[in-house]
Amino acid sequence: MKYGLIGCGRISPNHIAAAKANHLELAGICDIDENMLKDKVLKFGLEHVHQYSDYHEIIRMKKPELVAIATESGKHAAIALDCIEAGCNLIIEKPIALSLADTDAIIEAAKEKGVKVCASHQNRFNKSIQKIREALEQERFGGCFMGQPISAGAEIMNIIQERFDTVERLLVKLEGSLKYLREYGHIVITVHY
């Protein structure tokens, strides 16, 4: 499968490693920062991979079947919609978009074009998280009454989604009702048995 990576910042090594591990054809990488591009090329031996500073070019020139969007959050929606219009399936770093309206537009466009969109919640595959979930399912800690991911400030849009998803994934198989509370930028998940 032909794969393109848009955004070569700090999360991009995980995308490059995943592409290699899954034997994807890395058709091109893109970043507006030439130094980021050069850094990834040297660190991962990607001299043979086409490099772009404009994501429109990677879509037009390489026509990837799958694109990972790993740019700053505020650019996700516009890039996603352009990729969907070109028929690319997507993996989008969280958050998918900065507004519900943009997220809905991405979902609707993907349905219309028949492409798949996936939010990247990599902690689901974190071995430590999987071990904790296994221990919870086996009730090795006794009953679980509360899980509390806490976040504040500028990281709300990026990090809290991952923390919320992690706690939810840990607790999803436990019996009882989940109650979600939002208060002062904190998300509290309480499980009642």
Buried (B, 14 or more C-beta within 10 A) or exposed (E): EBBBBBBBBEBBBBBBEBBBEEEBBBBBBBBBEEEBBBBBBEEBEBEEBBBBEEBEBBBEEBBBBBBBBBBEBEBBBBBBBBBBEBEBBBBBBBBBBBEEEBBEBBBEBBEEBEBEBEBBBBBEEEEEBBEBBEEBEEEEEEEBEEBEBEBEEEEBBBBBBBBBBBBBBBBEEBEEEBEEEEEEEBBBBBBEE
